[in-house]
Amino acid sequence: MSKYTDFVKTLPCCHCQSSRTEPHHMIGIDKMGKTGGKNHDLTAMPLCRECHQYLHKDLKGWPQTRWMVETLEKALEAGVIKIV
């Protein structure tokens, strides 16, 4: 796990606000040059296991882009990531 995903796990679930979360890597965008596998850790957002499983079953209606941006903003505010 990266420092960023360790931070993501400390945040509440983007959907239900549960405090027990795991990083979900955004689905539906280019895998940033990778073949297969998950997206870059910077696309991660916190989801509880239940919400994470529901999202993987049906992507419709889940605002992944908004949640990814909100997570990035929280990481910037906390100093976990920096813009240089």
MDTraj code that builds the backbone (N, CA, C; nanometers):
import mdtraj as md
import numpy as np

residues = "MET SER LYS TYR THR ASP PHE VAL LYS THR LEU PRO CYS CYS HIS CYS GLN SER SER ARG THR GLU PRO HIS HIS MET ILE GLY ILE ASP LYS MET GLY LYS THR GLY GLY LYS ASN HIS ASP LEU THR ALA MET PRO LEU CYS ARG GLU CYS HIS GLN TYR LEU HIS LYS ASP LEU LYS GLY TRP PRO GLN THR ARG TRP MET VAL GLU THR LEU GLU LYS ALA LEU GLU ALA GLY VAL ILE LYS ILE VAL".split()
xyz = np.array([
    [0.0846, -0.1187, 0.0000],
    [0.0000, 0.0000, 0.0000],
    [0.0888, 0.1246, 0.0000],
    [0.0401, 0.2232, -0.0678],
    [0.1130, 0.3499, -0.0720],
    [0.0703, 0.4395, 0.0450],
    [0.1475, 0.5426, 0.0675],
    [0.1125, 0.6416, 0.1701],
    [-0.0267, 0.6984, 0.1404],
    [-0.0557, 0.7188, 0.0124],
    [-0.1854, 0.7747, -0.0253],
    [-0.2995, 0.6788, 0.0086],
    [-0.2875, 0.5514, -0.0284],
    [-0.3964, 0.4574, 0.0010],
    [-0.4098, 0.4334, 0.1508],
    [-0.2979, 0.4404, 0.2236],
    [-0.3074, 0.4320, 0.3701],
    [-0.3918, 0.5483, 0.4230],
    [-0.3733, 0.6683, 0.3660],
    [-0.4534, 0.7843, 0.4046],
    [-0.6006, 0.7628, 0.3678],
    [-0.6261, 0.7130, 0.2474],
    [-0.7636, 0.6909, 0.2000],
    [-0.8390, 0.6006, 0.2978],
    [-0.7719, 0.4997, 0.3513],
    [-0.8363, 0.4069, 0.4448],
    [-0.8758, 0.4729, 0.5766],
    [-0.8211, 0.5907, 0.6056],
    [-0.8574, 0.6604, 0.7298],
    [-0.9841, 0.7440, 0.7150],
    [-1.0311, 0.7615, 0.5922],
    [-1.1478, 0.8460, 0.5652],
    [-1.2769, 0.7647, 0.5717],
    [-1.3890, 0.8294, 0.6005],
    [-1.5169, 0.7583, 0.6004],
    [-1.5611, 0.7239, 0.4585],
    [-1.6461, 0.6252, 0.4474],
    [-1.6999, 0.5819, 0.3182],
    [-1.7666, 0.6997, 0.2468],
    [-1.7331, 0.7168, 0.1217],
    [-1.7901, 0.8262, 0.0414],
    [-1.9413, 0.8138, 0.0267],
    [-1.9935, 0.6925, 0.0364],
    [-2.1368, 0.6724, 0.0137],
    [-2.2180, 0.6695, 0.1429],
    [-2.1757, 0.5879, 0.2402],
    [-2.2586, 0.5704, 0.3606],
    [-2.1968, 0.6279, 0.4872],
    [-2.0744, 0.6804, 0.4780],
    [-2.0020, 0.7428, 0.5893],
    [-1.9536, 0.6438, 0.6952],
    [-1.9576, 0.5142, 0.6674],
    [-1.9018, 0.4156, 0.7601],
    [-1.7539, 0.4470, 0.7833],
    [-1.7059, 0.4168, 0.9033],
    [-1.5667, 0.4468, 0.9346],
    [-1.4716, 0.3335, 0.8952],
    [-1.5226, 0.2185, 0.8580],
    [-1.4374, 0.1053, 0.8198],
    [-1.4320, 0.0982, 0.6681],
    [-1.3235, 0.1480, 0.6112],
    [-1.3159, 0.1577, 0.4653],
    [-1.1935, 0.0897, 0.4071],
    [-1.1996, 0.0760, 0.2760],
    [-1.0891, 0.0244, 0.1966],
    [-1.0807, 0.1110, 0.0713],
    [-0.9649, 0.1191, 0.0089],
    [-0.9522, 0.2014, -0.1112],
    [-1.0184, 0.1336, -0.2321],
    [-1.1014, 0.2083, -0.2999],
    [-1.1589, 0.1651, -0.4280],
    [-1.0898, 0.2458, -0.5365],
    [-1.0344, 0.1795, -0.6360],
    [-0.9699, 0.2480, -0.7476],
    [-1.0734, 0.2673, -0.8585],
    [-1.0841, 0.3894, -0.9046],
    [-1.1855, 0.4266, -1.0026],
    [-1.1873, 0.3312, -1.1214],
    [-1.3074, 0.2963, -1.1629],
    [-1.3294, 0.2086, -1.2782],
    [-1.3804, 0.2946, -1.3928],
    [-1.3376, 0.2633, -1.5137],
    [-1.3927, 0.3308, -1.6302],
    [-1.3038, 0.4379, -1.6887],
    [-1.1821, 0.4523, -1.6381],
    [-1.0872, 0.5434, -1.7002],
    [-0.9664, 0.4617, -1.7428],
    [-0.8871, 0.5160, -1.8318],
    [-0.7676, 0.4487, -1.8788],
    [-0.6800, 0.4084, -1.7611],
    [-0.6210, 0.2937, -1.7687],
    [-0.5378, 0.2438, -1.6595],
    [-0.3986, 0.3043, -1.6603],
    [-0.3878, 0.4256, -1.7121],
    [-0.2635, 0.5026, -1.7111],
    [-0.1450, 0.4199, -1.7614],
    [-0.1646, 0.3569, -1.8782],
    [-0.0551, 0.2841, -1.9408],
    [-0.0407, 0.1399, -1.8968],
    [-0.1158, 0.0964, -1.7977],
    [-0.1049, -0.0412, -1.7494],
    [-0.1885, -0.1349, -1.8360],
    [-0.1467, -0.2583, -1.8415],
    [-0.2278, -0.3621, -1.9050],
    [-0.2924, -0.4422, -1.7943],
    [-0.4238, -0.4379, -1.7855],
    [-0.4943, -0.5069, -1.6777],
    [-0.4691, -0.4391, -1.5445],
    [-0.5122, -0.5025, -1.4373],
    [-0.4872, -0.4478, -1.3041],
    [-0.5731, -0.3275, -1.2715],
    [-0.5366, -0.2619, -1.1631],
    [-0.6141, -0.1473, -1.1149],
    [-0.5520, -0.0167, -1.1625],
    [-0.6268, 0.0888, -1.1487],
    [-0.5777, 0.2217, -1.1822],
    [-0.4771, 0.2704, -1.0785],
    [-0.4149, 0.3815, -1.1098],
    [-0.3168, 0.4446, -1.0208],
    [-0.3804, 0.4718, -0.8850],
    [-0.3001, 0.4673, -0.7796],
    [-0.3514, 0.4910, -0.6446],
    [-0.4176, 0.6276, -0.6293],
    [-0.3776, 0.7270, -0.7079],
    [-0.4396, 0.8592, -0.6971],
    [-0.5855, 0.8609, -0.7433],
    [-0.6334, 0.7508, -0.8019],
    [-0.7750, 0.7413, -0.8382],
    [-0.8570, 0.6767, -0.7271],
    [-0.7924, 0.6455, -0.6143],
    [-0.8607, 0.5746, -0.5054],
    [-0.9512, 0.6663, -0.4251],
    [-1.0568, 0.6065, -0.3720],
    [-1.1515, 0.6744, -0.2836],
    [-1.1932, 0.5763, -0.1757],
    [-1.2347, 0.6224, -0.0578],
    [-1.2721, 0.5296, 0.0486],
    [-1.4154, 0.4785, 0.0348],
    [-1.4281, 0.3466, 0.0379],
    [-1.5600, 0.2838, 0.0403],
    [-1.5571, 0.1720, 0.1430],
    [-1.6676, 0.1536, 0.2144],
    [-1.6770, 0.0387, 0.3041],
    [-1.6900, -0.0862, 0.2164],
    [-1.6670, -0.2008, 0.2740],
    [-1.6701, -0.3245, 0.1955],
    [-1.8044, -0.3437, 0.1249],
    [-1.9151, -0.3159, 0.1942],
    [-2.0476, -0.3365, 0.1356],
    [-2.0696, -0.2449, 0.0148],
    [-2.0419, -0.1158, 0.0302],
    [-2.0584, -0.0215, -0.0811],
    [-1.9634, -0.0574, -0.1955],
    [-1.8422, -0.0991, -0.1611],
    [-1.7430, -0.1378, -0.2613],
    [-1.7957, -0.2545, -0.3448],
    [-1.8539, -0.3539, -0.2794],
    [-1.9082, -0.4699, -0.3512],
    [-2.0265, -0.4299, -0.4391],
    [-2.1158, -0.3453, -0.3871],
    [-2.2302, -0.3003, -0.4669],
    [-2.1841, -0.2234, -0.5903],
    [-2.0858, -0.1362, -0.5749],
    [-2.0350, -0.0582, -0.6875],
    [-1.9807, -0.1505, -0.7961],
    [-1.9049, -0.2533, -0.7574],
    [-1.8478, -0.3444, -0.8562],
    [-1.9547, -0.4271, -0.9276],
    [-2.0703, -0.4458, -0.8644],
    [-2.1787, -0.5206, -0.9282],
    [-2.2522, -0.4366, -1.0316],
    [-2.2623, -0.3053, -1.0075],
    [-2.3350, -0.2161, -1.0981],
    [-2.2788, -0.0752, -1.0836],
    [-2.2080, -0.0280, -1.1856],
    [-2.1411, 0.1026, -1.1803],
    [-2.2365, 0.2211, -1.1930],
    [-2.3571, 0.1973, -1.2423],
    [-2.4499, 0.3081, -1.2670],
    [-2.4894, 0.3777, -1.1372],
    [-2.4859, 0.5110, -1.1416],
    [-2.5327, 0.5906, -1.0286],
    [-2.4293, 0.6159, -0.9205],
    [-2.3085, 0.5652, -0.9350],
    [-2.2035, 0.5877, -0.8364],
    [-2.1149, 0.7013, -0.8863],
    [-2.1090, 0.8135, -0.8160],
    [-2.0324, 0.9304, -0.8616],
    [-1.8815, 0.9182, -0.8333],
    [-1.8185, 0.8223, -0.8996],
    [-1.6766, 0.7955, -0.8741],
    [-1.5875, 0.9175, -0.8978],
    [-1.6125, 0.9918, -1.0045],
    [-1.5271, 1.1062, -1.0353],
    [-1.5351, 1.2099, -0.9237],
    [-1.6543, 1.2417, -0.8780],
    [-1.6717, 1.3393, -0.7690],
    [-1.6014, 1.2900, -0.6436],
    [-1.6200, 1.1624, -0.6096],
    [-1.5577, 1.1075, -0.4894],
    [-1.4058, 1.1069, -0.5003],
    [-1.3532, 1.0776, -0.6200],
    [-1.2086, 1.0783, -0.6391],
    [-1.1538, 1.2192, -0.6160],
    [-1.2196, 1.3192, -0.6729],
    [-1.1755, 1.4584, -0.6569],
    [-1.1851, 1.5012, -0.5104],
    [-1.2944, 1.4666, -0.4429],
    [-1.3089, 1.5015, -0.3012],
    [-1.1982, 1.4373, -0.2170],
    [-1.1627, 1.3135, -0.2495],
    [-1.0568, 1.2441, -0.1769],
    [-0.9221, 1.3115, -0.2017],
    [-0.8957, 1.3480, -0.3262],
    [-0.7722, 1.4192, -0.3591],
    [-0.7650, 1.5532, -0.2845],
    [-0.8764, 1.6251, -0.2767],
    [-0.8794, 1.7527, -0.2047],
    [-0.8469, 1.7332, -0.0563],
    [-0.9024, 1.6285, 0.0045],
    [-0.8741, 1.6003, 0.1455],
    [-0.7263, 1.5668, 0.1642],
    [-0.6692, 1.4924, 0.0706],
    [-0.5273, 1.4562, 0.0784],
    [-0.4389, 1.5799, 0.0647],
    [-0.4768, 1.6716, -0.0237],
    [-0.4016, 1.7967, -0.0380],
    [-0.4077, 1.8783, 0.0904],
    [-0.5276, 1.8904, 0.1476],
    [-0.5451, 1.9663, 0.2717],
    [-0.4640, 1.9068, 0.3858],
    [-0.4535, 1.7737, 0.3880],
    [-0.3811, 1.7049, 0.4964],
    [-0.2301, 1.6988, 0.4701],
    [-0.1888, 1.7408, 0.3518],
    [-0.0464, 1.7382, 0.3183],
    [0.0048, 1.6009, 0.2765],
    [-0.0856, 1.5099, 0.2474],
    [-0.0468, 1.3751, 0.2043],
    [0.0109, 1.3782, 0.0636],
    [-0.0460, 1.4634, -0.0197],
    [0.0073, 1.4865, -0.1537],
    [0.0275, 1.6369, -0.1703],
    [0.1185, 1.6729, -0.2590],
    [0.1494, 1.8144, -0.2811],
    [0.1569, 1.8428, -0.4302],
    [0.1137, 1.9612, -0.4674],
    [0.1274, 2.0083, -0.6048],
    [0.2554, 2.0926, -0.6099],
    [0.3443, 2.0542, -0.6987],
    [0.4717, 2.1290, -0.7082],
    [0.4789, 2.2084, -0.8369],
])
top = md.Topology()
chain = top.add_chain()
for i, resn in enumerate(residues, 1):
    res = top.add_residue(resn, chain, resSeq=i)
    for name in ("N", "CA", "C"):
        top.add_atom(name, md.element.get_by_symbol(name[0]), res)
traj = md.Trajectory(xyz[None], top)
